């Protein structure tokens, strides 16, 4: 019996069923650990995702583009951004051409917070050291194949 079998106390129909269950179980394990990691920074995973998108863009990004780029598509992007605005991590402005369009940009405070998180995340991601580059490439290939 493997760790997964012990953790969820079940037997699987076949290896594909076990793989899918293992994928979901591991995904939730990673999400929960990451949420716990972000807690001292007073950020949720979706808020962190928005900050990363903005840092990568290096400029103003429309709310619609942020929604499209998010890993976990959230219908509450405006609320998430408002919380980041209240923490002085982002700035927000309306388009002068179309007042319905809202743009968001990361502040210097937001950039500093992400830098701090980056440093501390290196120690939190040590479980990745158990996986070789070749294994990571194989998993990426399998996951991409599943979504194609």
C-alpha positions in Angstrom: 0.0 0.0 0.0 1.3 3.5 -0.9 1.0 6.8 0.9 -2.0 7.8 -1.2 -3.8 4.5 -0.5 -3.2 5.0 3.3 -4.2 8.7 3.2 -7.6 8.2 1.6 -8.1 4.6 2.6 -9.3 3.2 -0.7 -8.5 0.8 -3.5 -8.4 1.9 -7.1 -10.0 0.4 -10.2 -6.8 0.8 -12.1 -3.7 2.9 -12.4 -5.4 5.7 -14.4 -8.0 6.1 -11.7 -5.3 6.1 -9.1 -3.3 8.7 -11.1 -6.3 11.0 -11.4 -7.1 10.7 -7.7 -3.4 11.3 -6.8 -3.3 14.3 -9.1 -6.3 15.9 -7.3 -5.0 14.9 -3.9 -1.6 16.4 -4.5 -3.0 19.5 -6.1 -5.0 20.2 -3.0 -2.0 19.4 -0.8 0.1 22.0 -2.6 -2.7 24.6 -2.5 -3.2 24.1 1.2 0.5 24.4 1.9 0.8 27.4 -0.3 -2.2 29.1 1.4 -0.6 28.4 4.8 2.7 29.9 3.5 1.0 33.1 2.3 -1.0 33.6 5.6 1.8 35.6 7.4 1.9 38.0 4.4 -1.8 38.6 4.7 -2.4 37.4 1.1 -4.7 34.7 -0.5 -3.5 32.6 -3.4 -5.6 34.6 -5.9 -4.3 37.9 -4.5 -0.7 36.6 -4.9 -1.6 35.5 -8.4 -2.8 39.0 -9.3 0.4 40.6 -7.9 2.5 38.2 -9.9 0.6 39.0 -13.1 1.1 42.7 -12.5 4.8 42.3 -11.7 5.3 40.3 -14.9 3.4 42.9 -17.0 5.5 45.8 -15.6 2.7 48.2 -16.7 -1.0 48.9 -16.3 -3.2 45.8 -17.0 -6.9 45.8 -17.6 -9.1 43.9 -15.2 -10.3 41.7 -18.1 -6.7 40.8 -18.9 -6.0 39.9 -15.3 -9.1 37.7 -15.2 -7.9 35.9 -18.3 -4.4 35.4 -17.0 -5.3 34.1 -13.5 -4.4 30.5 -12.8 -7.6 30.0 -10.7 -10.3 31.9 -12.6 -12.1 34.0 -10.0 -15.4 35.8 -10.4 -14.3 38.1 -7.6 -11.3 39.7 -9.2 -12.6 43.2 -8.5 -13.1 42.4 -4.8 -9.6 40.8 -4.6 -8.1 43.9 -6.3 -9.9 46.2 -3.9 -8.3 44.3 -0.9 -4.9 44.7 -2.6 -5.6 48.4 -3.1 -6.5 48.8 0.6 -3.1 47.3 1.5 -1.3 49.8 -0.9 -0.1 46.9 -3.0 -1.8 48.0 -6.2 -3.1 51.2 -7.9 -6.2 51.4 -10.0 -7.4 53.8 -12.6 -10.2 54.0 -15.2 -9.7 54.4 -18.9 -10.1 57.9 -20.2 -11.5 56.5 -23.4 -14.0 54.0 -21.9 -14.9 54.6 -18.2 -16.0 50.9 -18.0 -12.5 49.7 -18.4 -10.4 49.6 -15.2 -6.6 49.3 -15.2 -4.4 48.0 -12.3 -0.7 48.4 -11.6 1.5 47.1 -8.8 3.0 49.6 -6.4 6.5 49.7 -5.0 5.1 48.3 -1.8 3.7 45.4 -3.8 7.0 44.7 -5.5 8.8 44.7 -2.2 6.3 42.3 -0.7 6.7 39.9 -3.7 10.5 40.1 -3.4 10.3 39.1 0.3 7.9 36.3 -0.6 10.3 35.1 -3.4 13.1 34.8 -0.9 11.0 32.9 1.7 9.4 30.7 -0.9 12.7 29.1 -1.9 12.7 27.2 1.4 9.1 26.3 1.2 9.4 24.7 -2.2 12.1 22.2 -1.1 9.7 19.3 -2.0 10.5 20.1 -5.6 14.1 19.1 -5.0 12.9 15.5 -4.8 12.0 15.6 -8.5 14.6 15.6 -11.3 14.5 17.9 -14.3 13.6 14.8 -16.5 10.8 13.8 -14.1 9.4 17.4 -14.2 9.6 17.4 -18.0 7.7 14.1 -18.1 5.0 15.3 -15.7 4.6 18.6 -17.7 4.2 16.5 -20.9 1.6 14.3 -19.3 -0.4 17.2 -17.9 -0.2 19.1 -21.1 -1.4 16.0 -23.0 -4.4 15.6 -20.6 -5.6 19.2 -21.4 -5.1 18.9 -25.2 
